[in-house]
Amino acid sequence: MKLALRIDDIGASSKKFELYSKQPVGNLLFLKYLRSFRAWGPYEELSTLQWQEIFDILKKTGVKLTIAITAAWVERDGRLIPFPQKFPQQAAALKKALDEGLIEIANHGLSHCVIGKHLPRLFTSNRKFHREFWPWLDENIHYEHIKKSQQILQEYFEIVVTTLVPPGNVFSEATIKAAAQFGIKLINCNTKSKTINSIRILGNENVFAFHDRDIMFGGTEWLEKRLQKKSGVEYCFVSEL
C-alpha cells in the first residue's frame, strides 16, 4: 500500500491570527485565547532545529514528506511577506532537504486567508476567513493568488511546483482554472477523487495529512509514534500517488 505523508500550514500566518473556540461562549472577547477554550492558534513557526529533527526521522525511516507551504505571511495590516523573507533560515533548511530528495514542495496558497478579514474578532470565530479559495471571492483573486504563490515558491526553490493543497480543503471552479493556467496538475485535499479540466483532484484516502501545529505541541516524538503505527506501508510523495 502506498501512503503519502503531508504536513500543512508551513509559513501560514493563520497560526497567529486564526483564533476561535468550538464552544460558543469561548468566542467571547479574550476567552478564545485561553487554553481551555481555544481550538487553534496562536503558536510559533517550526524552528530550524525542529526541521532538522524531522529530517533525521525521514532519513532513519526512509519516509518521504510532502511539505505544503503558504507562500506569503500576512501581517496584521494585510502586507504580504514571502516565506523565504519571513523565515529565511527555515526556507534554507527546506531547500537543502529538497536537494537531498527528502521532501517535495506543494503550494498551500498565497495567504491561507481572506486578506483584510483575517484578524481575530471580538465576539465570534474567524475560522471561515482562514480559508483562501472560497467560491464567493472574485475570480481574479484566485488567479492572482495562484500566480503569486507559484512565483514565490518556484523562484526560491528552483523547481516546478505541480501540487496545490488548498487551505481548509476549500476550492472552487475558479481555483481549478487558475491552477491549470499556472502549472498545477494535482489538487490534494479532503475531497472526492476525480478529474476536472485536466486537473487531477486527489482525496486523502492514501494521504496522512497533519499540521505543523501537531509537531509544535506534540514534538517530533508525535510524528515518530504515528509512523511506527503504520507498518507495511510504502511511503511516497503526494505527486507520486
KEKEMI-37744 format. One line per field, with one value per residue (C-alpha): residue number from 1; residue in three letters; x negated, y, z. Coordinates in nm, 2 decimals. Last residue first. Example, Ala and Ser with C-alpha at 12.3 -4.5 7.8 and 13.67 -1.06 7.14 Angstrom:
REM residues 2
nr <- (2/1) .
rest <- (ser/ala) .
c1 <- (-1.37/-1.23) .
c2 <- (-0.11/-0.45) .
c3 <- (0.71/0.78) .
***
This chain:
REM residues 241
nr <- (241/240/239/238/237/236/235/234/233/232/231/230/229/228/227/226/225/224/223/222/221/220/219/218/217/216/215/214/213/212/211/210/209/208/207/206/205/204/203/202/201/200/199/198/197/196/195/194/193/192/191/190/189/188/187/186/185/184/183/182/181/180/179/178/177/176/175/174/173/172/171/170/169/168/167/166/165/164/163/162/161/160/159/158/157/156/155/154/153/152/151/150/149/148/147/146/145/144/143/142/141/140/139/138/137/136/135/134/133/132/131/130/129/128/127/126/125/124/123/122/121/120/119/118/117/116/115/114/113/112/111/110/109/108/107/106/105/104/103/102/101/100/99/98/97/96/95/94/93/92/91/90/89/88/87/86/85/84/83/82/81/80/79/78/77/76/75/74/73/72/71/70/69/68/67/66/65/64/63/62/61/60/59/58/57/56/55/54/53/52/51/50/49/48/47/46/45/44/43/42/41/40/39/38/37/36/35/34/33/32/31/30/29/28/27/26/25/24/23/22/21/20/19/18/17/16/15/14/13/12/11/10/9/8/7/6/5/4/3/2/1) .
rest <- (leu/glu/ser/val/phe/cys/tyr/glu/val/gly/ser/lys/lys/gln/leu/arg/lys/glu/leu/trp/glu/thr/gly/gly/phe/met/ile/asp/arg/asp/his/phe/ala/phe/val/asn/glu/asn/gly/leu/ile/arg/ile/ser/asn/ile/thr/lys/ser/lys/thr/asn/cys/asn/ile/leu/lys/ile/gly/phe/gln/ala/ala/ala/lys/ile/thr/ala/glu/ser/phe/val/asn/gly/pro/pro/val/leu/thr/thr/val/val/ile/glu/phe/tyr/glu/gln/leu/ile/gln/gln/ser/lys/lys/ile/his/glu/tyr/his/ile/asn/glu/asp/leu/trp/pro/trp/phe/glu/arg/his/phe/lys/arg/asn/ser/thr/phe/leu/arg/pro/leu/his/lys/gly/ile/val/cys/his/ser/leu/gly/his/asn/ala/ile/glu/ile/leu/gly/glu/asp/leu/ala/lys/lys/leu/ala/ala/ala/gln/gln/pro/phe/lys/gln/pro/phe/pro/ile/leu/arg/gly/asp/arg/glu/val/trp/ala/ala/thr/ile/ala/ile/thr/leu/lys/val/gly/thr/lys/lys/leu/ile/asp/phe/ile/glu/gln/trp/gln/leu/thr/ser/leu/glu/glu/tyr/pro/gly/trp/ala/arg/phe/ser/arg/leu/tyr/lys/leu/phe/leu/leu/asn/gly/val/pro/gln/lys/ser/tyr/leu/glu/phe/lys/lys/ser/ser/ala/gly/ile/asp/asp/ile/arg/leu/ala/leu/lys/met) .
c1 <- (-0.02/-0.36/-0.27/-0.17/-0.53/-0.58/-0.58/-0.54/-0.34/-0.37/-0.36/-0.18/-0.19/-0.56/-0.49/-0.25/-0.49/-0.77/-0.55/-0.44/-0.81/-0.88/-0.71/-0.34/-0.25/-0.47/-0.47/-0.09/-0.08/-0.29/0.03/0.12/0.21/0.16/0.26/0.39/0.76/0.69/0.86/0.69/0.83/0.65/0.66/0.72/1.04/1.18/1.05/1.19/1.10/1.36/1.24/1.00/0.72/0.49/0.51/0.28/0.16/0.07/-0.13/0.01/0.31/0.43/0.43/0.62/0.90/0.91/0.93/1.21/1.41/1.38/1.15/1.18/1.00/0.90/0.62/0.60/0.31/0.18/-0.06/-0.27/-0.55/-0.83/-1.16/-1.42/-1.32/-1.32/-1.18/-0.93/-0.78/-0.75/-0.62/-0.37/-0.23/-0.20/-0.01/0.22/0.31/0.36/0.58/0.80/0.83/0.93/1.23/1.38/1.44/1.77/1.62/1.39/1.02/0.83/0.97/0.88/1.19/1.41/1.22/1.28/1.50/1.72/1.74/1.43/1.29/0.94/0.78/0.80/1.08/0.84/0.68/0.91/0.68/0.42/0.22/0.05/0.19/0.06/-0.16/-0.35/-0.72/-0.88/-1.09/-1.39/-1.54/-1.87/-1.81/-1.47/-1.63/-1.87/-1.58/-1.39/-1.68/-1.72/-1.35/-1.37/-1.66/-1.50/-1.16/-0.99/-1.20/-1.18/-0.81/-0.72/-0.60/-0.24/-0.10/0.25/0.22/0.18/-0.08/0.00/-0.29/-0.35/-0.39/-0.19/-0.39/-0.26/-0.55/-0.53/-0.74/-0.92/-0.99/-1.32/-1.28/-1.62/-1.64/-1.29/-1.34/-1.66/-1.47/-1.21/-1.48/-1.64/-1.30/-1.27/-1.62/-1.53/-1.23/-0.87/-0.66/-0.51/-0.16/0.16/0.37/0.63/0.92/0.91/1.13/0.93/0.61/0.73/0.71/1.07/1.18/1.04/1.37/1.64/1.55/1.55/1.92/1.99/1.76/1.55/1.33/1.16/0.84/0.69/0.44/0.11/0.11/0.32/0.00/-0.09/-0.46/-0.42/-0.05/-0.04/-0.25/-0.19/-0.29/-0.19/-0.09/-0.13/0.00) .
c2 <- (0.87/1.01/1.37/1.32/1.19/0.83/0.60/0.22/0.09/-0.24/-0.08/0.24/0.26/0.34/0.64/0.79/0.74/0.91/1.21/1.27/1.24/1.53/1.74/1.72/2.09/2.23/1.90/1.88/2.26/2.19/2.02/1.67/1.48/1.10/1.06/0.74/0.82/1.19/1.28/1.37/1.61/1.56/1.88/1.82/2.02/1.83/1.48/1.30/1.20/1.30/1.56/1.61/1.77/1.73/1.93/1.80/1.94/2.29/2.48/2.83/2.82/2.48/2.62/2.93/2.72/2.49/2.78/2.94/2.61/2.62/2.54/2.48/2.19/2.42/2.57/2.43/2.18/2.25/2.02/2.09/2.31/2.34/2.38/2.65/2.65/3.03/3.11/2.82/2.91/3.28/3.26/2.98/3.18/3.49/3.31/3.11/3.42/3.63/3.38/3.30/3.67/3.74/3.50/3.73/3.55/3.37/3.04/3.05/3.00/3.12/2.96/3.15/3.37/3.07/3.04/3.40/3.29/3.54/3.81/4.02/3.90/3.78/3.93/3.76/3.97/4.20/3.92/3.62/3.35/3.09/3.38/3.26/2.91/2.58/2.50/2.17/2.12/1.78/1.63/1.40/1.42/1.58/1.89/1.92/1.89/2.17/2.39/2.31/2.42/2.74/2.82/2.76/3.00/3.27/3.27/3.60/3.65/3.30/3.29/3.60/3.89/4.01/4.33/4.30/4.53/4.24/4.08/3.81/3.56/3.46/3.13/2.90/2.59/2.23/2.00/1.65/1.41/1.09/0.81/0.61/0.56/0.70/0.96/1.08/1.09/1.29/1.53/1.59/1.66/1.90/2.07/2.11/2.27/2.50/2.62/2.54/2.86/2.96/2.91/3.11/2.93/2.65/2.54/2.79/2.74/2.57/2.71/3.07/3.29/3.23/3.37/3.72/3.86/3.60/3.31/3.06/3.11/2.93/2.64/2.53/2.82/3.06/3.23/3.22/3.51/3.36/3.01/3.17/3.34/3.05/2.97/2.60/2.53/2.17/1.85/1.56/1.19/0.99/0.63/0.34/0.00) .
c3 <- (-0.58/-0.68/-0.65/-0.29/-0.22/-0.14/0.16/0.11/0.41/0.58/0.93/1.01/1.39/1.40/1.18/1.42/1.71/1.52/1.43/1.79/1.90/1.68/1.94/2.04/2.06/1.78/1.59/1.57/1.50/1.19/1.05/0.95/0.64/0.61/0.24/0.08/0.12/0.12/-0.20/-0.52/-0.78/-1.11/-1.32/-1.69/-1.68/-1.38/-1.28/-0.98/-0.62/-0.36/-0.10/0.19/0.00/-0.30/-0.62/-0.89/-1.23/-1.12/-1.39/-1.37/-1.60/-1.47/-1.11/-1.22/-1.38/-1.07/-0.83/-1.03/-1.02/-0.65/-0.35/0.02/0.19/0.48/0.28/-0.08/-0.12/-0.47/-0.65/-0.96/-0.83/-1.08/-0.91/-0.82/-0.45/-0.44/-0.79/-0.78/-0.44/-0.49/-0.85/-0.77/-0.48/-0.70/-0.98/-0.75/-0.55/-0.86/-1.03/-0.73/-0.65/-1.02/-0.98/-0.72/-0.39/-0.34/-0.44/-0.14/-0.22/0.09/0.40/0.72/0.68/0.79/1.12/1.24/1.54/1.70/1.97/1.95/1.62/1.54/1.23/0.89/0.73/0.54/0.34/0.31/0.44/0.37/0.22/-0.11/-0.11/0.02/-0.29/-0.25/-0.20/-0.21/0.07/0.14/-0.20/-0.08/-0.28/-0.11/0.23/0.14/0.03/0.35/0.56/0.36/0.40/0.77/0.80/0.58/0.76/0.67/0.36/0.22/0.30/0.11/0.32/0.24/0.40/0.53/0.83/1.08/0.85/0.60/0.56/0.20/0.01/0.23/0.21/0.18/0.26/0.11/0.32/0.22/0.47/0.47/0.85/0.97/0.69/0.75/1.12/1.08/0.85/1.13/1.38/1.14/1.10/1.47/1.49/1.21/1.41/1.33/1.32/1.65/1.80/1.83/1.75/1.71/1.93/2.22/2.52/2.80/2.65/2.69/2.38/2.28/2.62/2.55/2.40/2.35/2.13/2.42/2.48/2.15/2.24/1.94/2.01/1.77/1.68/1.33/1.36/1.47/1.31/1.03/0.94/0.72/0.67/0.68/0.72/0.61/0.65/0.41/0.43/0.12/0.16/-0.09/0.00) .
***
